[in-house]
Amino acid sequence: MKKTLSIICLAAGLASCAKLDLTPPSEPSTAGFYSNQTELELAVNDLYRLPFWGNDNELFTDNDWHRAQLTNAVIGGTMNADDGSVQTYWLNSYKAIARANSYLSNMQRAAATTPTTVMTRLEAEMRLIRAYQYARLIARFGDVPFITKPLLLEESGSVTRTSQATVLDFIFTELDWAAENLPPSYGAGEVKRLTKGAALAIKARTALYAGKWTEAKNAAEKVIQLGVYSMESNYAQLFLRAGESSKEIIISIPRDEKQQVFNGAGFVQDYICRNAGGFGAWLPTRDIVDAYECTDGKPIDESPLYDPLQPFRNRDPRLTMTVVEFGTPWLGYSYQPHPDSVTTRNFKTGGMVANFDNRAVRPFASYTGFLWKKGIDQSWADRLVEDNDAIIIRFAEVLLTYAEAKIALNEGDASVRDALNRVRARAYGVAVSATTDYPAVTTTDIAELKKIVRRERRVELVKEGLRYMDLIRWKLAEKVLARPVIGLPDPANQNRAKWPFPGVTPLDDDGIADYTVFGADVKILVERKFDKSKQYLWPVPAVERRVNPNISQNDNY
């Protein structure tokens, strides 16, 4: 029997409630598998895992920074064909593709004992998953090897790269088929699986990234018209365990400590404050804090409401739902990084304790002065476990995709303003129609709408792994990722009259901050670098080209 390159490693069974069972079963061989409905479902369930779905690392952007990491290959300008993150991304995508190809080539073994409706639904899920992997690949690598069936070992050496345009056409066709054959939703007690809306939402995102504005608009509009999804009333709760069943979520990947799918103490402690036993090492940047508009809908350098000495006042409510506000309770303590606040309130005891989140007390406390709040709650500190479901796509993104695609088509009509305002109104906790209670978008100017939708994407979707591809497709990476990460001066050098920041940060037409005007009143934590001659695409992993020299490399790698 000839050997093939299709390998299947089954790691997820069926669920008894509303989530997939993540407990790994044994690993049967491909040759004897796909013989009944259970095995088909096991094969599909195996691909509901975060390595096959996760959005990009926020550390690749100007929103996020980790004290110990300093730089990575993206913001350090060192990306090359031997980079581990590139190899892992490529490998995971092609693992999923190989497993999907194996499934689609062998699923008919179970046809006699599996209901036709189940066969069709599972096929649609697999075709969607395979299309999604190719969407991920072409967005980062451009032309890629295009494989739609298990390859014989002797065939693998002749594989070359197929044009991005050809692969994109395939992706759209597959997603359209999946959308036609997947249900709009499942019952409350059923497993959370891929749906018609998921196929359309992936198509909308893929088309947006490829600059296919009509396709992006149409796909997003179809998701909106399904009537299945709605905005969660509480933005902050959406990203916690309480929000995992929200009707805003279109695709999420289940995670659960009990089933050993979680992040442990080291990960959690990097995020939580030092007073609560953490390290305060994984940090929001000043760039993202300055990106939030004021409550009048104007950027901080245009609004009379902004005060750099009180940066959380009069700001978009999502700021304080995303970043811990100074002087507010956080994980049992008052969070106050002011250099003179050497003690702080312990709300558990009511007494004052040493303030470990002050760099005058603990020199490794937050270098930017900020801590993440989005998606984090007291349970992180209590359990030292993070097992929130991972949100991949939600309805707010679809609304913003629809708005951006329409704007790119020079269609700044009322539906664009409505899409933007549905996202904005939710941030303020009011109805869309209550236009005096939030900064409703009223302009019809295309250039202004373009600025608004870009700002809205940044603050609405922060920490969800979407900023990187926005910087790439907007061709802003060469500007944004060539500017330094800014922190607060050391306590001994901090001018108390200018704390936490010495003035209003200038923002350019792209909303990008310029901190050079502040001189020694800011501290450069690390210099970012981005090589525009090559880094808009990632390199094909060197190990792939050593195995098959027929796979060409991207320019300048």
Residue pairs with C-beta under 8 A, 6 or more apart in sequence:
1 31
2 152
2 153
3 152
3 153
4 30
4 102
4 150
4 151
4 152
4 153
5 98
5 150
5 151
5 152
5 153
5 156
6 30
6 98
6 99
6 101
6 102
6 105
6 150
6 151
7 30
7 95
7 98
7 99
7 102
8 27
8 28
8 30
8 33
8 43
8 46
8 99
8 102
8 103
9 27
9 46
9 99
10 24
10 25
10 26
10 27
10 28
10 42
10 43
10 45
10 46
11 22
11 24
11 25
11 46
11 49
12 20
12 21
12 22
12 23
12 24
12 42
12 45
12 46
12 48
12 49
13 20
13 21
13 23
13 25
13 41
13 42
13 45
14 20
14 21
14 38
14 41
14 42
14 45
14 191
15 21
15 191
17 189
18 188
18 189
18 190
18 191
18 192
18 245
19 191
19 192
19 254
19 256
20 45
20 48
20 191
20 192
20 254
21 45
21 259
22 49
22 254
22 255
22 256
22 259
22 260
22 261
23 259
23 260
25 42
28 39
30 102
30 106
33 39
33 43
33 106
34 40
34 43
34 103
34 106
34 107
34 109
34 110
35 109
35 110
36 110
36 113
36 114
37 110
37 113
37 114
37 115
37 118
39 110
40 103
40 107
40 110
40 114
40 118
40 119
40 122
41 122
43 99
43 103
43 126
44 103
44 122
44 125
44 126
44 129
46 99
47 96
47 99
47 100
47 126
47 129
48 193
48 253
48 254
49 253
49 261
50 253
50 255
50 261
50 390
51 88
51 92
52 92
52 93
52 95
52 96
52 129
52 133
53 132
53 251
53 253
53 390
53 392
54 253
54 390
54 392
54 465
55 392
55 464
55 465
55 466
56 465
56 466
56 467
56 468
56 469
57 72
57 74
57 85
57 465
57 468
58 64
58 462
58 463
58 464
58 465
58 467
58 468
59 65
59 66
59 69
59 72
59 74
59 75
60 72
60 74
60 75
60 467
60 468
61 75
61 467
61 468
61 471
61 480
61 481
62 285
62 287
62 288
62 467
62 471
62 480
62 481
62 483
62 512
62 528
63 284
63 285
63 287
63 288
63 458
63 462
63 463
63 467
64 282
64 283
64 284
64 285
64 288
64 463
65 282
65 283
65 285
65 367
65 368
65 485
65 525
65 526
66 270
66 281
66 282
66 283
67 279
67 281
67 282
67 283
67 364
67 367
68 281
70 76
70 526
71 78
71 526
71 528
71 529
72 85
73 79
73 80
73 83
73 85
73 86
74 468
74 481
74 530
74 535
75 481
75 528
75 529
75 530
76 528
76 529
77 528
77 529
77 530
77 531
77 535
78 529
79 86
79 531
79 534
79 535
79 538
79 539
80 539
80 542
80 557
81 539
81 540
81 541
81 542
81 545
81 553
81 557
82 541
82 542
82 543
83 539
86 538
86 539
86 541
87 541
87 543
89 136
89 140
89 538
90 137
90 141
90 540
90 541
90 544
91 541
93 133
93 134
93 136
93 137
94 133
94 145
94 147
96 129
96 130
96 133
97 130
97 133
97 134
97 147
98 147
98 150
100 126
100 127
100 129
100 130
100 133
101 130
101 147
101 148
101 149
101 150
102 150
103 126
104 123
104 126
104 127
104 130
104 149
105 149
105 150
107 119
107 122
107 123
107 126
110 119
111 119
120 181
121 181
121 182
121 183
123 181
124 177
124 178
124 181
124 182
124 194
124 199
125 178
125 182
125 193
125 194
127 174
127 177
127 178
128 174
128 175
128 178
128 182
128 194
128 198
128 199
128 202
129 194
130 148
130 174
131 170
131 171
131 174
131 175
131 178
131 202
132 202
134 144
134 146
134 167
134 170
134 171
135 171
135 202
135 205
135 206
135 209
137 144
137 167
138 144
138 164
138 167
138 168
138 171
138 210
139 206
139 209
139 210
139 469
139 472
140 537
140 538
141 537
141 538
141 540
141 554
142 164
142 537
142 554
143 161
143 162
143 163
143 164
143 167
143 552
144 161
144 162
144 164
144 167
145 159
145 160
145 161
145 162
145 551
146 161
146 162
146 166
146 167
146 170
147 159
148 170
151 159
156 548
157 547
157 548
157 550
158 550
159 548
159 550
159 551
160 550
160 551
160 552
161 540
161 551
161 552
164 210
168 206
168 210
168 212
171 203
171 206
172 203
172 206
172 207
172 215
175 199
175 200
175 202
175 203
175 206
176 199
176 203
178 194
178 196
178 199
179 196
179 199
179 200
179 203
179 222
180 196
182 194
182 195
182 196
182 198
182 199
183 195
183 196
184 195
184 196
184 197
184 226
184 228
185 195
185 197
185 228
186 192
186 193
186 195
192 252
192 254
194 251
195 228
195 250
196 226
197 223
197 226
197 228
197 229
197 250
198 250
198 251
198 393
200 219
200 220
200 222
200 223
200 226
201 219
201 220
201 223
201 250
201 251
201 393
201 397
201 398
202 251
202 393
203 215
203 219
204 215
204 216
204 219
204 220
204 223
204 398
204 401
204 402
204 405
205 216
205 393
205 397
205 401
207 213
207 215
207 216
207 219
207 405
208 216
208 401
208 404
208 405
208 473
209 469
209 473
211 408
211 473
213 405
213 406
213 408
213 409
214 405
214 409
216 401
216 402
216 404
216 405
217 402
217 405
217 406
217 409
217 411
220 398
220 399
220 401
220 402
220 405
221 402
223 229
223 250
223 395
223 398
224 398
224 399
224 402
224 419
228 247
229 247
229 248
229 250
229 395
229 398
230 247
230 248
230 395
231 248
231 395
231 396
231 422
231 423
231 426
232 238
232 243
232 246
232 247
232 248
232 426
233 426
233 429
234 243
234 429
235 317
235 318
235 321
235 426
235 427
236 321
236 373
236 374
237 243
238 246
238 248
238 249
238 391
238 394
239 374
239 375
239 388
239 391
240 375
240 377
240 388
241 379
241 388
241 389
243 249
244 252
244 388
244 389
246 394
247 395
248 394
248 395
248 396
249 389
249 391
249 394
249 395
250 392
250 393
250 394
250 395
250 398
251 391
251 392
251 393
252 389
252 390
252 391
252 392
253 389
253 390
253 392
254 261
254 389
255 261
255 262
255 387
255 388
255 389
255 390
256 262
256 387
257 383
257 385
257 387
261 387
262 385
262 386
262 387
263 385
263 386
263 387
264 384
264 385
265 384
265 385
267 386
268 278
268 380
268 381
268 384
268 385
268 386
269 277
269 278
269 279
269 384
270 278
270 279
270 281
270 282
271 278
271 281
271 282
271 371
271 372
271 376
271 380
271 386
272 278
272 279
272 280
272 331
272 371
272 376
272 380
272 381
273 280
273 324
273 330
273 331
273 333
273 335
273 356
273 357
273 371
274 280
274 356
274 357
274 362
274 364
274 365
275 331
275 332
275 333
275 335
275 344
275 346
275 353
275 355
275 356
275 357
276 330
276 331
276 332
276 333
276 381
277 381
277 384
278 381
279 364
280 357
280 364
280 365
280 366
280 371
281 364
282 372
283 366
283 367
283 368
283 370
283 371
283 372
284 322
284 323
284 368
284 370
284 371
284 372
285 368
285 370
285 485
285 486
286 368
286 370
286 486
286 487
286 501
286 505
286 513
286 515
286 522
287 486
287 512
287 513
288 322
288 323
288 458
288 459
288 462
289 311
289 319
289 323
289 370
290 300
290 505
290 507
290 513
291 455
291 458
291 459
291 511
291 513
292 300
292 315
292 316
292 318
292 319
292 459
293 299
293 300
293 303
293 315
293 316
293 439
293 455
293 459
294 300
294 303
294 305
294 306
294 314
294 315
294 316
295 305
295 314
295 315
295 316
295 438
295 439
296 303
296 304
296 305
296 314
296 439
297 439
297 440
297 441
298 305
298 439
299 455
299 507
299 511
300 306
300 504
300 505
300 507
301 504
301 505
301 506
301 507
303 314
305 313
305 314
306 314
306 315
306 504
307 313
307 314
308 500
308 501
308 502
308 503
308 504
308 505
309 498
309 499
309 500
309 501
311 500
311 501
312 319
312 320
312 325
312 326
316 427
316 459
317 427
317 428
317 429
318 427
318 459
318 460
319 325
319 459
320 328
320 373
321 373
321 374
322 372
322 373
322 374
322 459
322 462
322 463
323 370
323 371
323 372
323 373
323 374
324 330
324 335
324 370
324 371
324 372
324 373
325 335
326 335
326 336
326 337
326 338
326 369
326 500
327 334
327 335
327 336
328 334
328 335
329 335
329 347
330 371
330 373
331 378
331 380
331 381
332 346
332 347
332 348
332 378
332 381
333 344
333 345
333 346
333 347
333 353
333 357
334 344
334 345
334 347
335 344
335 357
335 371
336 344
336 355
336 357
336 358
337 357
337 358
337 359
337 365
337 366
337 369
337 488
337 500
338 358
338 499
338 500
339 358
339 359
339 360
339 491
339 494
339 496
339 499
340 360
340 496
341 355
341 358
342 354
342 355
342 358
342 360
342 361
343 352
343 353
343 354
343 355
344 352
344 353
344 354
344 355
344 357
344 358
345 351
345 352
345 353
346 352
346 353
354 361
355 361
356 362
356 365
357 365
357 366
357 371
358 365
358 491
359 365
359 366
359 367
359 488
359 490
359 491
360 491
367 487
367 488
367 523
367 525
368 485
368 486
368 487
368 488
368 525
369 487
369 488
369 500
372 463
374 462
374 463
375 388
375 463
379 385
380 386
391 464
396 423
396 426
396 460
396 461
397 460
397 461
397 466
399 419
399 420
399 422
399 423
400 419
400 420
400 423
400 453
400 456
400 457
400 460
400 461
402 415
402 416
402 419
403 416
403 419
403 420
403 449
403 453
403 456
404 450
404 453
404 454
404 457
406 412
406 413
406 415
406 416
406 419
407 416
407 446
407 449
407 450
407 453
408 450
410 446
412 444
412 445
412 446
412 449
416 449
417 440
417 441
417 442
418 432
420 441
420 449
420 452
420 453
420 456
421 432
421 435
421 438
421 440
421 441
422 432
423 456
423 460
424 438
424 439
424 440
424 441
424 456
425 431
425 432
425 434
425 438
425 440
427 438
427 460
428 437
428 438
430 437
430 438
432 440
435 442
441 449
441 452
443 449
443 452
451 509
451 511
454 470
454 474
454 510
454 511
455 511
457 466
457 470
458 467
458 470
458 511
461 467
470 476
471 477
471 480
471 481
472 536
474 510
475 536
476 510
476 512
477 530
477 532
477 535
477 536
478 530
478 532
479 510
479 512
480 510
480 512
480 530
481 528
481 529
481 530
482 528
482 529
482 530
483 512
483 513
483 515
483 528
484 515
484 524
484 525
484 526
484 527
484 528
485 524
485 525
485 526
485 528
486 515
486 522
486 523
486 524
486 525
487 522
487 523
487 524
487 525
488 494
488 499
488 500
488 522
488 523
489 495
489 520
489 521
489 522
489 523
490 523
493 520
493 523
495 502
495 521
498 521
501 518
501 521
501 522
502 518
502 521
502 522
503 517
503 518
503 521
505 513
505 514
505 515
506 513
506 514
506 517
507 513
507 514
508 514
515 522
531 556
533 555
533 556
534 554
534 555
534 556
534 557
537 554
537 555
538 554
539 553
539 554
539 557
540 551
540 552
540 553
540 554
540 557
544 551
545 551
545 553
